[in-house]
């Protein structure tokens, strides 16, 4: 794609964030969009380039884009830049105010996550989507040790093979103390990984926990119900595990799950 065509794609893929909770965006005319951006000290735009075959050279061009510092939410799912592109992104100073980053389905490995974790420019990230990549225990160790990513509120790790070791690595984090939503669908953590998480200070702030397809059984309910580290848990998703409905209902009777309300099983 030529430079002018790629710049046009970027401009046409930007939307102005208008809602305080960032749940909706409003498309505006290009002139108005950039006029508002130039007048604001804070990033106010969402840029979505999902499944656009963005290769490494185009990502490098994007990282040099004059309006990059105006972007608050950046979505780059299903592209072709892999770990090398993630490293380039992590080195980009213009992203120092970025709030939300999505890198789903980019063949990202521990190498890419180490780059994000070590970046001096991504300390304002609060939401991170990493689903459907190639992240395992080594990647989780890097995430757990990262001061850069310490203020994440929302972490989406669906369909990465973390295994019990990856869950345990997350659980040992001395930094993750602000998570409110943690998505571990299809992460293969099993009861062992759940046990590590449920004994972790990382979980004290978590309000929503999703665990579908993790090979959990009825013993997982006791692990959850007896945890002293889930005082703020409100919602849990246990879809497609080996847990009976009657056993799962015991969560609602646990005196330790003081805020628990919503159980998803199917």
MARBAKE-524326 format. One record per residue (C-alpha): x, y, z; residue number from 1. Coordinates in pm, whole numbers, plus 50000, padded with zeros to 5 digits. Example, Ala and Ser with C-alpha at 12.3 -4.5 7.8 and 13.67 -1.06 7.14 Angstrom:
! MARBAKE-524326
(atom (51230, 49550, 50780), 1)
(atom (51367, 49894, 50714), 2)
! end
This chain:
! MARBAKE-524326
(atom (50000, 50000, 50000), 1)
(atom (50145, 50341, 49904), 2)
(atom (50217, 50601, 50171), 3)
(atom (49932, 50826, 50062), 4)
(atom (49685, 50537, 50054), 5)
(atom (49791, 50421, 50400), 6)
(atom (49760, 50773, 50542), 7)
(atom (49412, 50796, 50393), 8)
(atom (49322, 50462, 50553), 9)
(atom (49440, 50588, 50891), 10)
(atom (49247, 50913, 50865), 11)
(atom (48929, 50732, 50762), 12)
(atom (48967, 50484, 51047), 13)
(atom (48976, 50743, 51324), 14)
(atom (48666, 50826, 51529), 15)
(atom (48613, 51087, 51795), 16)
(atom (48545, 50948, 52142), 17)
(atom (48245, 51137, 52273), 18)
(atom (48112, 50925, 52557), 19)
(atom (48272, 50948, 52901), 20)
(atom (48266, 50571, 52946), 21)
(atom (48422, 50526, 52602), 22)
(atom (48151, 50276, 52508), 23)
(atom (48054, 50464, 52193), 24)
(atom (48231, 50672, 51934), 25)
(atom (48096, 50924, 51684), 26)
(atom (48232, 50950, 51333), 27)
(atom (48304, 51312, 51240), 28)
(atom (48428, 51488, 50930), 29)
(atom (48803, 51479, 50889), 30)
(atom (48847, 51855, 50920), 31)
(atom (48646, 51879, 51241), 32)
(atom (48822, 51576, 51387), 33)
(atom (49171, 51713, 51349), 34)
(atom (49066, 52063, 51455), 35)
(atom (48936, 51923, 51784), 36)
(atom (49248, 51711, 51829), 37)
(atom (49479, 52008, 51786), 38)
(atom (49281, 52204, 52045), 39)
(atom (49293, 51929, 52307), 40)
(atom (49584, 51842, 52534), 41)
(atom (49446, 51491, 52588), 42)
(atom (49407, 51216, 52328), 43)
(atom (49048, 51199, 52213), 44)
(atom (49039, 50951, 51927), 45)
(atom (48996, 50584, 51858), 46)
(atom (49192, 50430, 51571), 47)
(atom (49081, 50088, 51449), 48)
(atom (49291, 49907, 51188), 49)
(atom (49175, 49551, 51250), 50)
(atom (49236, 49296, 50974), 51)
(atom (49391, 49549, 50734), 52)
(atom (49703, 49345, 50654), 53)
(atom (49918, 49610, 50821), 54)
(atom (50274, 49492, 50760), 55)
(atom (50584, 49603, 50947), 56)
(atom (50668, 49884, 50706), 57)
(atom (50317, 50027, 50734), 58)
(atom (50323, 50001, 51111), 59)
(atom (50650, 50198, 51108), 60)
(atom (50475, 50461, 50899), 61)
(atom (50186, 50468, 51145), 62)
(atom (50427, 50517, 51436), 63)
(atom (50555, 50830, 51257), 64)
(atom (50205, 50963, 51190), 65)
(atom (50176, 51327, 51311), 66)
(atom (49841, 51267, 51480), 67)
(atom (49946, 50957, 51672), 68)
(atom (49961, 51136, 52006), 69)
(atom (49590, 51222, 51974), 70)
(atom (49491, 50853, 51983), 71)
(atom (49355, 50721, 52312), 72)
(atom (49236, 50378, 52191), 73)
(atom (49436, 50180, 51934), 74)
(atom (49308, 49856, 51777), 75)
(atom (49547, 49657, 51557), 76)
(atom (49396, 49306, 51563), 77)
(atom (49461, 49044, 51294), 78)
(atom (49754, 49205, 51118), 79)
(atom (50092, 49086, 50994), 80)
(atom (50362, 49263, 51195), 81)
(atom (50409, 48997, 51468), 82)
(atom (50665, 49046, 51751), 83)
(atom (50887, 49284, 51554), 84)
(atom (50596, 49518, 51507), 85)
(atom (50503, 49500, 51875), 86)
(atom (50861, 49598, 51959), 87)
(atom (50834, 49897, 51727), 88)
(atom (50509, 50002, 51889), 89)
(atom (50661, 49970, 52238), 90)
(atom (50944, 50206, 52136), 91)
(atom (50710, 50483, 52016), 92)
(atom (50710, 50784, 52246), 93)
(atom (50398, 50934, 52086), 94)
(atom (50191, 50660, 52253), 95)
(atom (50271, 50782, 52604), 96)
(atom (49906, 50876, 52668), 97)
(atom (49754, 50563, 52515), 98)
(atom (49477, 50417, 52733), 99)
(atom (49361, 50112, 52533), 100)
(atom (49564, 49877, 52313), 101)
(atom (49438, 49572, 52125), 102)
(atom (49680, 49330, 51959), 103)
(atom (49463, 49021, 51917), 104)
(atom (49559, 48754, 51662), 105)
(atom (49901, 48890, 51570), 106)
(atom (50108, 48574, 51632), 107)
(atom (50258, 48752, 51928), 108)
(atom (50488, 48553, 52158), 109)
(atom (50674, 48618, 52484), 110)
(atom (50920, 48830, 52286), 111)
(atom (50649, 49081, 52198), 112)
(atom (50507, 49088, 52549), 113)
(atom (50851, 49149, 52695), 114)
(atom (50872, 49457, 52472), 115)
(atom (50537, 49590, 52597), 116)
(atom (50632, 49512, 52956), 117)
(atom (50960, 49702, 52931), 118)
(atom (50829, 50001, 52735), 119)
(atom (50884, 50340, 52901), 120)
(atom (50601, 50485, 52691), 121)
(atom (50299, 50270, 52780), 122)
(atom (50256, 50349, 53147), 123)
(atom (49909, 50496, 53093), 124)
(atom (49764, 50175, 52953), 125)
(atom (49454, 50066, 53141), 126)
(atom (49300, 49820, 52891), 127)
(atom (49497, 49550, 52708), 128)
(atom (49355, 49294, 52463), 129)
(atom (49592, 49006, 52382), 130)
(atom (49353, 48727, 52285), 131)
(atom (49436, 48456, 52032), 132)
(atom (49813, 48496, 52039), 133)
(atom (50095, 48257, 52135), 134)
(atom (50145, 48361, 52495), 135)
(atom (50240, 48114, 52766), 136)
(atom (50412, 48110, 53108), 137)
(atom (50717, 48306, 52992), 138)
(atom (50497, 48585, 52860), 139)
(atom (50294, 48591, 53182), 140)
(atom (50614, 48621, 53383), 141)
(atom (50710, 48928, 53182), 142)
(atom (50366, 49079, 53232), 143)
(atom (50370, 49003, 53604), 144)
(atom (50708, 49170, 53657), 145)
(atom (50622, 49480, 53453), 146)
(atom (50597, 49815, 53627), 147)
(atom (50483, 49965, 53296), 148)
(atom (50167, 49752, 53294), 149)
(atom (50105, 49776, 53668), 150)
(atom (49798, 49997, 53633), 151)
(atom (49597, 49776, 53401), 152)
(atom (49227, 49754, 53488), 153)
(atom (49119, 49527, 53204), 154)
(atom (49324, 49229, 53080), 155)
(atom (49194, 49001, 52804), 156)
(atom (49397, 48682, 52756), 157)
(atom (49145, 48453, 52590), 158)
(atom (49282, 48161, 52384), 159)
(atom (49642, 48180, 52498), 160)
(atom (49789, 47861, 52642), 161)
(atom (49886, 47992, 52983), 162)
(atom (49849, 47661, 53163), 163)
(atom (49881, 47635, 53543), 164)
(atom (50234, 47779, 53521), 165)
(atom (50116, 48092, 53341), 166)
(atom (49835, 48148, 53591), 167)
(atom (50082, 48104, 53876), 168)
(atom (50318, 48357, 53716), 169)
(atom (50038, 48613, 53702), 170)
(atom (49945, 48532, 54061), 171)
(atom (50299, 48612, 54179), 172)
(atom (50293, 48963, 54034), 173)
(atom (50401, 49229, 54285), 174)
(atom (50256, 49501, 54062), 175)
(atom (49911, 49408, 53931), 176)
(atom (49690, 49564, 54198), 177)
(atom (49429, 49745, 53991), 178)
(atom (49265, 49472, 53780), 179)
(atom (48887, 49483, 53777), 180)
(atom (48825, 49253, 53478), 181)
(atom (49031, 48944, 53395), 182)
(atom (48945, 48723, 53097), 183)
(atom (49106, 48378, 53091), 184)
(atom (48877, 48189, 52854), 185)
(atom (49045, 47884, 52696), 186)
(atom (49368, 47945, 52887), 187)
(atom (49397, 47584, 53013), 188)
(atom (49476, 47688, 53369), 189)
(atom (49292, 47397, 53536), 190)
(atom (49220, 47374, 53908), 191)
(atom (49590, 47417, 53985), 192)
(atom (49613, 47751, 53809), 193)
(atom (49287, 47867, 53965), 194)
(atom (49421, 47778, 54309), 195)
(atom (49726, 47997, 54252), 196)
(atom (49513, 48290, 54140), 197)
(atom (49267, 48256, 54426), 198)
(atom (49553, 48284, 54677), 199)
(atom (49690, 48598, 54509), 200)
(atom (49671, 48965, 54604), 201)
(atom (49630, 49031, 54230), 202)
(atom (49269, 48916, 54258), 203)
(atom (49159, 49146, 54539), 204)
(atom (49033, 49416, 54303), 205)
(atom (48885, 49183, 54040), 206)
(atom (48511, 49226, 53988), 207)
(atom (48466, 49014, 53675), 208)
(atom (48646, 48684, 53611), 209)
(atom (48583, 48467, 53305), 210)
(atom (48703, 48106, 53297), 211)
(atom (48522, 47917, 53017), 212)
(atom (48688, 47606, 52872), 213)
(atom (48957, 47569, 53141), 214)
(atom (48906, 47203, 53237), 215)
(atom (48782, 47299, 53582), 216)
(atom (48578, 47054, 53787), 217)
(atom (48361, 47074, 54098), 218)
(atom (48667, 47125, 54318), 219)
(atom (48706, 47467, 54154), 220)
(atom (48394, 47583, 54336), 221)
(atom (48554, 47514, 54673), 222)
(atom (48868, 47699, 54561), 223)
(atom (48663, 48004, 54468), 224)
(atom (48426, 47992, 54763), 225)
(atom (48705, 47960, 55020), 226)
(atom (48934, 48227, 54877), 227)
(atom (49020, 48526, 55093), 228)
(atom (49134, 48717, 54785), 229)
(atom (48802, 48769, 54603), 230)
(atom (48618, 49023, 54821), 231)
(atom (48517, 49232, 54520), 232)
(atom (48415, 48955, 54281), 233)
(atom (48072, 49030, 54133), 234)
(atom (48060, 48816, 53816), 235)
(atom (48213, 48483, 53720), 236)
(atom (48179, 48286, 53397), 237)
(atom (48235, 47909, 53423), 238)
(atom (48090, 47811, 53086), 239)
(atom (48197, 47477, 52939), 240)
(atom (48384, 47333, 53235), 241)
(atom (48316, 47009, 53423), 242)
(atom (48110, 47173, 53695), 243)
(atom (47753, 47088, 53786), 244)
(atom (47492, 47361, 53820), 245)
(atom (47406, 47253, 54173), 246)
(atom (47769, 47266, 54287), 247)
(atom (47828, 47606, 54126), 248)
(atom (47529, 47752, 54311), 249)
(atom (47728, 47715, 54634), 250)
(atom (47925, 48023, 54532), 251)
(atom (47623, 48234, 54618), 252)
(atom (47632, 48100, 54972), 253)
(atom (47997, 48177, 55039), 254)
(atom (48044, 48434, 55317), 255)
(atom (48378, 48531, 55165), 256)
(atom (48233, 48636, 54830), 257)
(atom (48056, 48935, 54975), 258)
(atom (47975, 49115, 54649), 259)
(atom (47910, 48810, 54429), 260)
(atom (47591, 48829, 54221), 261)
(atom (47621, 48683, 53871), 262)
(atom (47709, 48327, 53771), 263)
(atom (47735, 48230, 53405), 264)
(atom (47727, 47856, 53328), 265)
(atom (47588, 47822, 52975), 266)
! end
